[in-house]
Amino acid sequence: MDSTTSNHIDPSAEPSGTGCAECLAGDGEGWWFHLRRCAQCGQIGCCDSSPARHGTRHAHTAGHPVLTSFEPGETWFWNADTGQSFDGPDLAEPRAHPTSQPVPGPAGKVPSDWMDRLNG
C-alpha cells in the first residue's frame, strides 16, 4: 500500500449501516448481491455485480477510491482508481454485515430471478 492509497483510509470511520445505504433509501432496484465499505468514510454500498453498483459509484463521485469487502470472512481492499487489490489495516467494527443477514439482501427485497439480474 503506497502513501497515496493510505491517505484514503480512515481506520476509525465506522460503517454507515449493515446494508447498502442507497439501495435502502430507494435508489435503484433496492437489493444487492454483496456489500462494499468505503475505507475513508465508512459508506456501505453494493458491489459491481449488484444492479446499482453503489460502492464503486461512491468511490468515484466522493473521491474515496479505496473500498473493502463488507462480507463476513473477507478482508481485502481494492482501489477503484487503479484496479489493484491489497491488504490494508483493521477498520472500526463491525468489519462485515451480520451473518444473519441474507446474501443477497436485504430480506424481502430480492427478486426470485436475482441471478439473471446480476452484472457480469
Backbone torsions as a table, in degrees:
resi	resn	phi	psi	omega
1	MET	NA	124.6	178.8
2	ASP	-88.1	170.4	-175.7
3	SER	-65.8	-31.5	177.5
4	THR	-63.3	-43.4	178.5
5	THR	-66.3	-43.5	-177.2
6	SER	-65.4	-22.6	175.6
7	ASN	-66.7	-15.7	-178.5
8	HIS	-104.3	18.9	179.1
9	ILE	-125.7	124.8	174.5
10	ASP	-119.7	99.0	-177.5
11	PRO	-59.2	-19.0	-178.6
12	SER	-90.0	-9.6	-178.8
13	ALA	-69.5	121.2	-178.9
14	GLU	-83.6	151.0	178.0
15	PRO	-60.5	146.8	-178.7
16	SER	-72.5	-12.9	-179.4
17	GLY	168.5	-158.9	-179.1
18	THR	-109.2	-0.1	179.4
19	GLY	-143.4	175.0	179.7
20	CYS	-63.4	118.2	-176.4
21	ALA	-59.2	-43.3	-177.7
22	GLU	-71.4	-41.9	177.2
23	CYS	-60.3	-43.7	-179.9
24	LEU	-67.1	-26.2	179.0
25	ALA	-84.6	-1.8	176.7
26	GLY	98.1	8.4	177.7
27	ASP	-86.4	113.9	-179.1
28	GLY	94.0	-157.6	-175.9
29	GLU	-76.7	-12.4	174.1
30	GLY	86.3	12.7	177.7
31	TRP	-144.4	163.4	-178.1
32	TRP	-138.9	161.6	174.8
33	PHE	-90.6	-64.8	175.6
34	HIS	-127.9	164.1	-176.4
35	LEU	-113.3	148.7	177.2
36	ARG	-125.3	151.1	-178.7
37	ARG	-121.7	131.5	174.1
38	CYS	-70.5	124.4	-178.0
39	ALA	-76.0	-10.6	-179.4
40	GLN	-94.9	-43.9	-175.7
41	CYS	-120.5	-9.1	178.3
42	GLY	89.0	0.3	-180.0
43	GLN	-57.4	129.4	176.7
44	ILE	-95.7	127.9	178.6
45	GLY	-135.4	167.4	-179.7
46	CYS	-85.8	156.1	-176.4
47	CYS	-74.6	172.5	-178.3
48	ASP	-70.6	-16.3	174.7
49	SER	-80.6	-18.3	178.0
50	SER	-72.1	154.2	-177.5
51	PRO	-55.6	-38.5	-172.6
52	ALA	-96.8	-18.2	177.4
53	ARG	53.2	43.3	-175.4
54	HIS	-66.6	-30.9	-179.2
55	GLY	-60.6	-53.5	179.8
56	THR	-68.5	-35.3	176.6
57	ARG	-58.8	-45.6	177.5
58	HIS	-60.6	-44.3	-179.1
59	ALA	-55.0	-43.8	-177.6
60	HIS	-77.4	-44.5	-175.7
61	THR	-74.6	-33.5	-179.5
62	ALA	-87.4	-12.6	-175.3
63	GLY	71.6	29.4	178.0
64	HIS	-114.1	81.1	-169.2
65	PRO	-72.3	-16.0	-173.8
66	VAL	-93.6	121.0	177.3
67	LEU	-116.9	155.5	173.7
68	THR	-135.7	160.7	177.7
69	SER	-67.7	145.6	172.1
70	PHE	-116.8	30.5	178.6
71	GLU	-103.3	140.0	178.8
72	PRO	-54.7	133.0	176.6
73	GLY	84.0	-3.7	-179.7
74	GLU	-107.9	135.2	-176.3
75	THR	-127.8	9.6	-176.1
76	TRP	-73.6	156.8	173.9
77	PHE	-119.6	155.3	-178.9
78	TRP	-145.3	136.4	177.3
79	ASN	-98.3	113.9	-176.8
80	ALA	-68.7	-22.4	178.2
81	ASP	-78.5	-39.8	-175.7
82	THR	-99.8	-17.8	-177.1
83	GLY	75.3	15.3	-177.6
84	GLN	-103.2	141.6	175.2
85	SER	-100.2	156.8	-178.1
86	PHE	-162.6	168.1	174.0
87	ASP	-87.7	141.1	-179.3
88	GLY	-130.8	-175.8	-177.4
89	PRO	-77.7	167.0	172.1
90	ASP	-67.9	137.7	178.9
91	LEU	-106.7	166.6	177.8
92	ALA	-55.9	143.6	178.0
93	GLU	-72.3	153.1	-4.6
94	PRO	-78.1	151.4	-179.3
95	ARG	-86.9	-10.0	-177.6
96	ALA	-154.4	163.8	175.0
97	HIS	-67.7	160.3	179.7
98	PRO	-58.5	141.1	179.4
99	THR	-64.4	-19.8	177.9
100	SER	-77.1	-13.3	-179.8
101	GLN	-78.0	129.0	-176.2
102	PRO	-70.1	152.8	174.0
103	VAL	-124.7	119.9	-3.5
104	PRO	-69.5	171.5	-176.6
105	GLY	-145.2	179.4	-0.8
106	PRO	-82.8	165.2	-179.9
107	ALA	-55.3	135.0	177.4
108	GLY	85.5	-6.3	-178.1
109	LYS	-112.1	-11.8	-174.6
110	VAL	-84.7	123.3	-179.8
111	PRO	-70.0	154.4	-178.2
112	SER	-63.6	-26.1	179.1
113	ASP	-99.4	32.3	-174.6
114	TRP	-56.5	-35.6	-179.0
115	MET	-63.3	-32.5	179.0
116	ASP	-75.2	-15.4	-176.8
117	ARG	-98.0	-3.4	179.9
118	LEU	-70.2	146.1	174.3
119	ASN	-79.2	136.7	-177.0
120	GLY	-86.8	NA	NA
